[in-house]
């Protein structure tokens, strides 16, 4: 411990040196032995002060280390003091605060597990009746049905697809929050990943006449889980397609450097309202330009998946107009 990095110690020693010089000057009018006596007494007293001050600062340093351990989740640190004094009182209060924080953390974790388990149970229970309804709808489909009846059946089928997607997404969120998902770590080529993602979206892009431009530099790749990475980036790409007007353009740029691999997905649509940008990845948040069928969970799921793979995602408006999502998968700890 470097005691002399503290400003108050430097100030004390400087003032004490001045007092020692002044006392020695006064003692010089008496005798040389008086000067020696003053210097010795001042030296001993300053040494004792530094000794006890060092002990006090060491106690503060140990207390600071204990607090840092608590902040990193080690709630079993013992802060109960063995002696009296102001530092002992402070240690006692910190010990009480630690117990309360640990109790709150345990309750929050319990509530979190309960919510995740409830979502998973509800999702599983809804799958069976949805499957039955889908089978009934398929049986109702017949060329003998009227045009209106066939249109209604198609609407029901579309709603079933939408409901199935919502249930599947909620189940994935529940699994991620409960910590039951184990992500694999394998090299993923961005170009191959984008090709896999855009394949099931090509029909939707053809219907809306949307052009997709991909520019992947230097065979960019990152370490992650291919399945979950495709889920996250696919949700973002699907979101951009849904918010693009017919005939617009989507762009995907990717590059790699020693720190991270970057993937930028942008469109030339209406973009985001400024008030919506800080909340775009919040669960169940629907922005001003959200579609009628938007549930506000797709982007939240994407952020959860990306953050679990040592990545970050941000959303902004392009200067030329349109939305832009920037994803970075870091090679080290974020």
N, C-alpha and C positions, 0 to 999 in steps of 0.2 A: 504494500500500500504506500503510495507516494503522498505523505502527509502535507508536503510543502506545496502541492498544487492548489491547496485551499487558500483563498485570498485572505481570510481573517487571520490565518497563522502567519502569513508574511507581514501583515500590518502589525500584529502583536510583537513579533520579533524586532521589527524596525523601531517601534515605539519603545520597547524594552531596552534596545541598544542605546537609544538616545537618553533614556533615564539612567542607564548604567554609566554613560559618559559624563552626564551631569553630576551624578553622585560621586564619581571618582574625582571630578574636578573640585568639588567641595571638600572631599576627604584629603586632597593633596595639600590643603592649607593646614591640616592637622599633622600628618606624618605619612611616610611611605607605607608603613604597616597598615594604616587606615585605608589607603587606596587598595592594597592587596586584599584586605578583609572585605571591602565593598565589592570588588570584582569577583572574589570567590563566592560570596553570598548570592550575588546576582547570577552567576553561572550555575550554581546548584539549584536555585529556585527556578530558573528557566528550564534546566534539564528535567526537574520534577514536573513542571507544567507540560512540557512536551511529552513526557512519559504517560501522564494521566490522560492528556488529550488524545494521544495515539490510541490508548485503550478504548476511549469513548468512541472515536471514529471507527475503530475496528468493529465495535458492537453495531454501529450504524451500518457499516458495510455488510456485516453478516445479515442484518435485518433486511437490507436491500436485496441481498441474494435470495433470501427466503421469499420475499415478495415476488421477485422475478420467477421463482419456481412455481409459485401459486398461479401467476399469470399464464404459465405454460401448462397448467392443468394438474400440477402435483399438489393436491389438496391435503396430503397427509403430512405436510411440514409442520413440525411442532414449534409454535411461537410462544408458548407459555413460559414466562420469565421465572428465574430462580432467585431473583433478588428484587429489591425495591428501587424506586427512582423513576424519573420521568421517562427514560427509555423502557423501563419495565411496564409502565402504564401504556405507552405506545404499542409495545409488543402485545399486551393483553387485548387492546382494542383491535389490532390487526388480526389476532386469533379469532375474536368474535366475528369480525367481518368475513374471515375465511370460512368459518362454519356456515354462515348464512349464504355465502356465494356457492359453497358446495351443495347445500340443500336446494337452492334455487336451480343449480345446474342439473342436479339429479331429477328434479320435478320436470324441468323443461325437456330433458332427454326422455323421460317416461311419457310425457304428452306427445312428443315427436314420434316415438315408437307406436303409441296408441293410434295416432292419426294415420301413420303409414300402414299399419296393420288393418285399420278400418277401410282405407282406400283400396287396399289389395283385396280384402274380403268382398267389398261391394263390387269391385271390378270382376272378380271371379264369378260371383253369383249372378251378375248380369249377362255373362257370356252365354249361359245355357238358354235362357228365354230368347235372347237375340238370335241364336242359331235356329231355334224352333220357328221363330217368326220368319226368318229368311227362307226356310224350307217351305213354309206355307205360302209365302209370296211367290216363290218359284213355281209352285203348283197352280197358283191362280193365273199365272201368265199363260195366255192362250190366244191363238189367232181368232178364236170365236168371241173374244171380248170386244166391246165397243172401243172406239178411239179414246173416249174419255176415261174408260176404265183402265185401258193400257197406260195412259198418261199418269193416272193416279198410282198405278202399280210401280211405275218408274220412279215417281216421287218418293214412294215408300222405300224402295230399294236404295235410293240415294241417301235418304235419312238414316237407313240402317247402316250404310257404309260410314256415314259421318259419326253416328253413335258408336260404332265399333272402333273408329279411330280415337274418339275421345276416351273411351274406356281403356284402350291399349296405352294411350299416352299417360293417363292417370296412374295406371299400373306401373309403368316404367318410372314415373316420378316417385311413387311409393317405394319401389325397390331401391332407387338411388338414395333416397333419404334414410331408409332403414339400414343402409350399408351392406346389403346382401349382394350387390353387384361386384364382381371381381373383374377388373379391367385387365386385359392382356396387354403386353408390351411387345410390339413388333414394328419393323420398319414399314411405313405406308407411303407409297408413291402417290403424290397428290393427283397426277394426271389419271392414273388408274382409278383412284377413288372417285374423282369427278365423273368419269365415264360410267362407273357403276351407279352413281346417284342420278344422273340425268336420264338414264335409260327408261325408268318407269314414268318419268315426267314428260317424255317426248310427245305423247298424245295430247296432253294439256297444252304444251307449247305450240303444237301444230294447230290446235283449235283456235288459239288466240293469235296465231301467226307471230310468235315471239322468236327472235333470233338470239342464239346463245354464242357468245364469243369467249374462248378460253385461251389464256396466255400463261403458260407454265414455264418458268425460267429455271435453268440449271438442274433439271430433273429433281425439283424440290420434293422433299420427303420429310416425315416426322415420325416419332415413336409414339404409338398409341394403339387403341383397340379399333380394328377396322369396322366392325359392326356398329359400335356406338358412335364412332366418328361419322359414319355415313348417315346415321340417324340424325345427328346434330346438324350437319351441313345440309342434309336433305330438307330438314324443316325450314332452314333459312332460305334455301333456293325456292322451295314451294311457296313460302311467304312472299318472296319477290314476284314470282310468276302471278300469284293471285292478285297482287296490287298493281300489276302492269296493265295498261290498256292494250287493245289489239294492235299488233304491228310494231310494238316497241322492242327494245333491245336489252339483253342482259349481258353483263361482262363478269368474267372471273379471272382475276390475276393472282398469281402465286409466285413467291420467290423464297429463297433460303439464305440465311447468313449464319455466322458462328453462334449467334444468340438465340434465334428463333426461326421458325418457318411461318410465313405469313400468307394468308388466303383472304383476298378481298372480293366480295360479291356486291355488285352494284347494278342499279337499273336507272332508267331515265323517266321514272314515273313521277308522282306528285310529291314523294318524299314524306318526311315526318313533320308534324307540328312541333315547334320548339318546346312546348310544355310537356309533350309526350316523351321526348328522348330520354330523360332520366328514369322513366318508369317502364320502358318498352319490355324489359326482361322480368318485370314483376309478374307473379302468378295472377292470372285472371284479370290482368289489366288490358283494357281494350282502348286503343288510341282513337283519336278523332277520325282517322281515315280507315278504321278497321271495317272489314266486311260484316255483313249481317250474321254470317255463320261463325265468325271468329269467337273462340272461347278464351283466348288469352293465355294458353298454356304451351303452345308450340315453342315460342322463343325462350320461355322459362326453362323448358326441358333442354333446349340446345345449350343454354348457358351452364346448366348443371353438368351436362356431359362434358363440355369443353373444359370447365374448371377442374373436373375430376381427372383430366388428362394433362394437367399442368399447362393449361391454356387460358387465355382471356379473350373476350369478345366485346366489341364496342359498336355502336350504331350512330351514324351521323348523316347529315345531308350533304350531298355533293355541291360544290360551288356552281356547277353547271345545271343543277337540278336533278332530283332523284335521290333515292336512298342508297346508303353504302354501309355494309357490314364488314368489319375488319376482325379477322381471327388470327391469333398468334399462338402457336404451340412452342413453348420455350424448351430449350435443351437442358436447362438446369432448374433449380428451385426458383419459383416466382416470389 
